[in-house]
Amino acid sequence: MEKFDEIDIKILGELIKESNISIPKLSERISINSSVVYSRINRLIRKGFIKKYTLEVDENLLGYPVKAVIGCNISSRQRDTILRDIELIDEAREIIEITGRFDLLIWTSAKSLDDLHELVSKKISQIDGVTHTETFIEMKRHQLSFISRIDTNVDSKEIRE
């Protein structure tokens, strides 16, 4: 069984910050030989630790500075239709089905508070089967790095289970 160690943590930590970093630059940052970094990245991909490389778009520059999470209660009988209807809303970014106070959380971006009001009151609340909404406006976001807190004494199989 392969171990997940400090080198893997360093590599993942840097890739989370900058997924398009070159192998030589990454190697220099973490003070590990390029060939080791390259083989470790390939192993992390092969083992499923790295699912995909992605990018983050600055929606503020695209004219969507207002971020909000909308908690929704829905009729479970209409779940599939409700999810499809939400997917068609331009401002919807992500839907998470949860347990607890709400059935769904919808991550959204809007052009203004007026547009957010319109989104909630005229689009989401009007979907047949949505019984209640509550909106949480993002004031400030603090991105946390969880990678550095992973216990490296656990086998990779245990981490994935």
Backbone torsions as a table, in degrees:
resi	resn	phi	psi	omega
1	MET	NA	130.7	-178.6
2	GLU	-78.8	147.5	178.0
3	LYS	-94.0	148.7	172.7
4	PHE	-100.4	112.8	-170.7
5	ASP	-119.0	-172.9	-177.8
6	GLU	-59.6	-35.4	178.8
7	ILE	-63.4	-44.6	177.5
8	ASP	-60.3	-42.1	179.1
9	ILE	-61.0	-46.2	179.6
10	LYS	-61.8	-45.4	179.9
11	ILE	-60.8	-50.3	-179.3
12	LEU	-62.7	-40.5	178.7
13	GLY	-59.0	-44.1	179.3
14	GLU	-70.4	-39.3	179.3
15	LEU	-66.8	-32.7	176.5
16	ILE	-65.4	-40.3	179.1
17	LYS	-69.0	-39.3	-174.7
18	GLU	-149.5	90.8	-172.5
19	SER	-69.9	-18.1	-179.2
20	ASN	-100.9	18.1	178.4
21	ILE	-64.2	142.3	178.7
22	SER	-74.8	154.9	178.4
23	ILE	-59.0	-46.4	179.4
24	PRO	-60.1	-40.6	-179.6
25	LYS	-68.6	-41.9	177.1
26	LEU	-61.7	-45.0	179.0
27	SER	-57.6	-43.4	178.6
28	GLU	-65.2	-42.5	-178.3
29	ARG	-61.7	-39.6	-175.6
30	ILE	-102.6	2.8	177.0
31	SER	58.3	47.2	177.8
32	ILE	-129.6	142.5	-179.7
33	ASN	-54.6	139.3	-177.9
34	SER	-55.9	-41.3	-178.4
35	SER	-66.5	-34.2	177.3
36	VAL	-67.9	-44.9	179.3
37	VAL	-60.1	-46.7	-179.7
38	TYR	-59.0	-48.0	-178.5
39	SER	-68.1	-35.6	177.5
40	ARG	-64.9	-43.7	178.9
41	ILE	-61.0	-45.3	178.7
42	ASN	-60.8	-39.9	178.3
43	ARG	-66.4	-41.4	179.0
44	LEU	-63.2	-36.0	176.3
45	ILE	-68.0	-49.6	-177.8
46	ARG	-59.3	-38.5	-178.4
47	LYS	-82.7	-5.5	175.6
48	GLY	90.4	5.5	177.9
49	PHE	-70.8	-34.9	175.2
50	ILE	-104.8	112.5	-178.6
51	LYS	-84.4	-42.6	-179.6
52	LYS	-165.6	160.2	173.1
53	TYR	-99.0	139.5	-174.9
54	THR	-141.1	177.7	176.6
55	LEU	-132.2	162.3	179.7
56	GLU	-116.4	122.4	-180.0
57	VAL	-90.8	135.6	176.5
58	ASP	-83.4	97.5	-177.1
59	GLU	-68.5	-19.5	174.9
60	ASN	-60.4	-43.0	-179.9
61	LEU	-68.5	-22.9	178.2
62	LEU	-89.0	0.8	177.5
63	GLY	92.8	18.9	179.2
64	TYR	-122.4	71.4	-175.7
65	PRO	-82.1	-15.9	-175.7
66	VAL	-94.5	118.6	179.4
67	LYS	-111.2	139.8	178.6
68	ALA	-150.3	154.8	172.1
69	VAL	-113.1	130.7	-179.5
70	ILE	-114.4	117.3	175.1
71	GLY	-85.0	133.1	-177.9
72	CYS	-128.3	139.6	166.7
73	ASN	-104.0	136.7	-175.2
74	ILE	-134.7	161.7	172.0
75	SER	-77.9	120.5	-176.5
76	SER	-62.8	-26.2	178.8
77	ARG	-67.2	-24.3	-177.0
78	GLN	-107.9	14.2	-175.1
79	ARG	-49.3	-53.9	-176.0
80	ASP	-60.7	-43.1	178.9
81	THR	-65.9	-42.0	179.4
82	ILE	-61.8	-46.7	179.1
83	LEU	-59.4	-43.4	178.1
84	ARG	-62.3	-41.8	179.7
85	ASP	-64.2	-41.2	179.0
86	ILE	-66.2	-39.8	178.6
87	GLU	-58.3	-26.6	-179.1
88	LEU	-82.0	-8.2	-179.0
89	ILE	-82.1	122.4	-175.9
90	ASP	-56.8	-36.8	-175.5
91	GLU	-79.2	-12.9	-179.4
92	ALA	-74.9	131.8	-178.5
93	ARG	-110.3	-32.8	-177.3
94	GLU	-160.6	143.6	176.2
95	ILE	-121.8	129.8	178.0
96	ILE	-123.3	124.7	175.5
97	GLU	-86.5	130.3	-173.4
98	ILE	-134.0	172.6	170.4
99	THR	-107.0	163.4	177.7
100	GLY	108.8	-144.2	-173.3
101	ARG	-60.4	-34.9	180.0
102	PHE	-119.3	163.5	174.1
103	ASP	-92.3	-34.6	-177.7
104	LEU	-134.1	149.4	165.1
105	LEU	-119.7	130.7	179.6
106	ILE	-115.5	119.0	174.8
107	TRP	-84.4	129.7	-175.6
108	THR	-133.5	160.1	171.2
109	SER	-132.4	138.9	-179.0
110	ALA	-135.8	161.2	-179.3
111	LYS	-77.0	-27.6	-178.3
112	SER	-160.5	171.5	175.6
113	LEU	-64.3	-35.6	176.2
114	ASP	-62.1	-42.7	177.6
115	ASP	-65.0	-37.3	176.8
116	LEU	-63.8	-42.8	177.3
117	HIS	-59.1	-44.2	178.0
118	GLU	-61.9	-43.6	179.8
119	LEU	-58.7	-48.1	-177.0
120	VAL	-72.1	-48.8	-172.1
121	SER	-80.4	-29.6	-175.3
122	LYS	-110.5	-17.0	179.3
123	LYS	-108.2	-64.4	-174.0
124	ILE	-69.9	-48.1	-178.5
125	SER	-64.7	-22.6	-178.4
126	GLN	-88.3	-4.7	177.5
127	ILE	-69.1	127.8	179.4
128	ASP	-59.7	123.0	179.9
129	GLY	105.0	-13.9	173.4
130	VAL	-82.2	117.2	-173.3
131	THR	-99.3	-22.7	-178.2
132	HIS	-160.8	143.2	173.0
133	THR	-132.2	152.5	172.3
134	GLU	-141.8	129.8	-172.9
135	THR	-107.3	134.5	177.6
136	PHE	-119.3	112.4	-177.8
137	ILE	-87.0	131.7	178.8
138	GLU	-74.1	124.2	178.0
139	MET	-91.7	-47.2	179.5
140	LYS	-156.5	141.7	-178.0
141	ARG	-107.9	136.3	176.3
142	HIS	-121.1	108.2	-179.9
143	GLN	-79.7	128.0	-179.8
144	LEU	-108.9	143.3	176.4
145	SER	-97.8	114.8	179.6
146	PHE	-89.3	-21.5	-173.7
147	ILE	-57.0	-43.4	-176.6
148	SER	-67.0	-13.1	-178.6
149	ARG	-97.4	4.6	-178.3
150	ILE	-76.7	136.9	178.5
151	ASP	-76.1	116.3	-178.2
152	THR	-83.0	-1.0	178.4
153	ASN	-89.2	5.3	-179.9
154	VAL	-101.8	136.2	177.2
155	ASP	-64.0	148.9	-178.1
156	SER	-59.4	-32.1	178.7
157	LYS	-63.8	-40.1	179.2
158	GLU	-66.3	-36.3	178.9
159	ILE	-64.6	-40.0	-175.3
160	ARG	-77.1	-18.7	-177.9
161	GLU	-82.7	NA	NA
